Each structure stands twice: as structure tokens, then as C-alpha cells.
Amino acid sequence: MTVTVKGSVSLDGKPVSSGQIIFNDVAGNEKAYAGVIKDGAFSFPSTVGQKKVSISSPQEIAGSSIIVGGTPGDPVSAENPAPDILESIPPQYNESTTLTADVTSSGDNTFPFELMSQ
């Protein structure tokens, strides 16, 4: 059974403009569920139970680019470099997440995540 989880994500008091949020089953018995963050809001289905939450928001670094070697036909070249991308969310909210959510079968299941860069 899945229910809708929804909420908001802010970093230092400002809505996260875009990204991804993942709800992983703490016990590891169920598949992960993920949703898109748009203008600081998210909504997607998830199973009930205790979840470990991971939030990611890769952002292009203005004025920076990288050249990626690759397979023939790769459009990225010295003439067409790829933008340099940096994760804007601190690691304690994604790769080393400390965030959790308790998804219930009845109730609101609205989760505000107010993240701090420090």
C-alpha cells in the first residue's frame, strides 16, 4: 500500500528550486520511493513506515564548464563544454543523511525539511 507524501524543502530559509528527494525504507525491506522538488515543494507516493530521507539538488556553477572525453559522437567537446555541476545540498542531507520521516497509513504525511548549509 502506498500513500502520498508531500512537503517542502528549504535551504537556509529559501525554497530549493529543483532537486530530488528519496524515501528509503530504514529496515531495507522495501524499494525506495523518490520525487522531484520543484520550487521548494514535493509530492509522490511512498509505502508506510520509517524512512531515511535523502535530498539532492545539483546546480550548474555559473561561468564554469568542463570538457568531458567520451564516446564518438559525444556532443561535449572543447567547442561545446558541459556545465560544471556541484551538489548544493550539504552531505548530511544526502550521502550521509540524518533525515528521517515516519510515513503513516492515515494522517497528513506532510514533511517540511528546513535544511541549513552550516
N, C-alpha and C positions, 0 to 999 in steps of 0.2 A: 504494500500500500504506500502510495506517495501522497504528500500534502504540499501545498505551495508555501515556500519560504520567501520572504521579501525583506527589504530593509534599505538601509543607507550606508554609504561608506564615505568618510571624510578623512582628510589628512591635514593635520594642523588647522582644523576648523573650516577647511574648504572642501567642497564635494570633489571626489575623484572623478575626473571627466570620462575616463574609459578604463576598462580593465576586465579582469576575470576573477570570480570568486568560486572556490571549490569547497564543498562539504564532504569530508572523508569520514567514514564510519570509524569511530575510535577503536572498536573491537576488531576492525579489519574483516568483518564477515560480509559486508555488502559493498557493492560498487560505489564509487564516488559520483557525486552529482555536482554539476557546475552551471554557472550562469554568467551572463555578461553584465558588467557595470556600465551604465550609461548615465551621464550627468549626476553621478552620486547615488543612483538607485539600482536595485536588482530585484528580480523575481524569477523563480524557477522551481521545478518540482524536486523534492527530496524525500527519502524514506525517513521515518521517525527514529529517534534515538539520539544519543550523544554524538556530536560531530566535532572533528578537528577542522578548523576553518583556515583556509589559505587564500590570501588576496594578492593579486599581481596587477601591475599597471605599467608595462613597458612604454617609455616615451622617447621620441626622437630628440636627440641633442641638437639644438639649433646651431647651424653653421658648421656642423661636423659631419664627416662621411668616412666610410671605409671602403676599400677595394677588396672584393671577395673573389678569390680564384674559384674556378668551378668547372662544371661540365661544359662541353662545347654547346654553343647556343645560349649560354647563360647571358642574360642581358646586362648583368653587372660587370662593369669594366672600368678602366681608367677614365673613359669618357662619360661613363654613366655609373658613378659610385653609389653604393647603398647607403642609406642614412645610418648613422651610428645610433644604436638603441641602448638605453640604460633603464634598469628597473627603478621606478620612482618610489616604490613602497619598501620600507626597511625590512631586512631579513627576518625580524622577529614576528612578522605578519605573513611570511610565505615560506621560504626554505627552512626556517627554524621557528615556525609559528607557535605562538602561545594562545591563540584564539580558539574558543570553543563556542558551541551553540547546542542547546538541548531542544531538539525538534519534537513536538508533541502531536498526537493524533487529533487532539481538539485544542482549540485556543488560537491565539493570534499568529504565532510563528513569525513575528516581525523582529528583526535584529538590527539595531543601529551599531555600526562599528566606527568608533571615533579614534582614529589612529594618530600617533604622534611621531614625528621624524626623529625626535630626541628621546 
